[in-house]
């Protein structure tokens, strides 16, 4: 599971399904790095969504009357791992 504050890279910038462009007007860009701002789960929906520091979409009113921002599907991202530059230099020297 992705975590709050984690850097992630978008691996699926394709258009959203089910005409969600109205609630998520800010499009993801494949290959761009984002920071997870929050995690969103729904009891009746498998998986989870993430909200990003770099993209803040407008809030919507849900069927139960609560209001919050829609989240992007977590499957559209993978974690970003940093590489130790010293290890790279050592590996390239051998």
C-alpha positions as CSV (number, residue, x, y, z in Angstrom):
1,X,0.0,0.0,0.0
2,X,1.2,3.5,-0.8
3,X,1.7,5.8,2.1
4,X,1.2,9.5,2.8
5,X,4.3,11.5,1.9
6,X,5.6,8.9,-0.4
7,X,6.8,9.8,-3.9
8,X,5.1,7.9,-6.7
9,X,5.4,7.9,-10.4
10,X,2.3,7.8,-12.7
11,X,2.3,4.6,-14.8
12,X,-1.2,5.1,-16.3
13,X,-2.1,8.6,-17.5
14,X,-5.0,7.3,-19.7
15,X,-8.3,9.1,-19.7
16,X,-10.6,8.3,-16.7
17,X,-13.4,5.8,-17.0
18,X,-17.1,6.5,-16.4
19,X,-16.9,10.2,-17.4
20,X,-15.1,11.1,-14.2
21,X,-13.5,14.2,-15.9
22,X,-16.1,16.4,-14.2
23,X,-14.9,15.4,-10.7
24,X,-11.2,15.0,-11.7
25,X,-10.5,17.8,-14.1
26,X,-6.7,17.7,-13.5
27,X,-5.2,15.0,-15.6
28,X,-2.4,12.7,-14.6
29,X,0.8,12.8,-16.7
30,X,2.4,9.4,-17.3
31,X,6.0,9.4,-16.1
32,X,5.5,12.4,-13.8
33,X,6.4,12.1,-10.1
34,X,3.8,13.0,-7.5
35,X,3.6,13.0,-3.7
36,X,0.8,11.1,-1.9
37,X,-1.3,13.6,0.2
38,X,-3.9,11.2,1.5
39,X,-5.4,7.8,1.1
40,X,-9.1,7.2,0.5
41,X,-10.9,3.9,1.0
42,X,-14.6,2.9,0.5
43,X,-16.1,-0.1,2.3
44,X,-17.9,-1.3,-0.9
45,X,-15.1,-0.8,-3.3
46,X,-12.0,-3.0,-3.7
47,X,-8.7,-1.1,-3.7
48,X,-8.0,2.4,-2.6
49,X,-7.5,5.9,-4.0
50,X,-4.8,8.5,-3.4
51,X,-4.9,12.3,-3.4
52,X,-1.8,14.1,-4.5
53,X,0.0,17.3,-3.3
54,X,0.6,18.4,-6.9
55,X,-3.0,18.0,-8.0
56,X,-5.9,19.3,-5.9
57,X,-9.3,18.7,-7.6
58,X,-12.5,20.4,-6.5
59,X,-14.6,18.8,-3.7
60,X,-17.8,16.9,-4.6
61,X,-20.8,16.1,-2.5
62,X,-21.1,12.3,-2.0
63,X,-24.4,10.4,-1.8
64,X,-24.2,10.3,2.0
65,X,-23.9,14.1,2.1
66,X,-20.2,14.3,2.9
67,X,-18.0,16.5,0.8
68,X,-14.5,15.7,-0.2
69,X,-12.1,15.6,-3.2
70,X,-12.2,12.5,-5.5
71,X,-9.1,10.3,-5.4
72,X,-7.1,8.8,-8.2
73,X,-6.9,5.0,-8.4
74,X,-3.7,3.7,-6.7
75,X,-3.1,1.3,-9.5
76,X,-2.1,4.2,-11.7
77,X,1.1,4.7,-9.6
78,X,4.2,2.8,-8.4
79,X,6.6,3.9,-5.7
80,X,9.7,5.9,-6.6
81,X,12.8,4.4,-5.1
82,X,15.9,6.5,-4.7
83,X,19.3,5.2,-5.9
84,X,22.4,5.6,-3.8
85,X,24.9,7.5,-6.1
86,X,27.9,5.9,-4.3
87,X,26.6,2.4,-5.3
88,X,26.1,3.5,-8.9
89,X,29.7,4.8,-9.0
90,X,31.1,1.6,-7.5
91,X,29.1,-0.6,-9.9
92,X,30.2,1.4,-12.9
93,X,33.8,1.2,-11.9
94,X,33.9,-2.6,-11.8
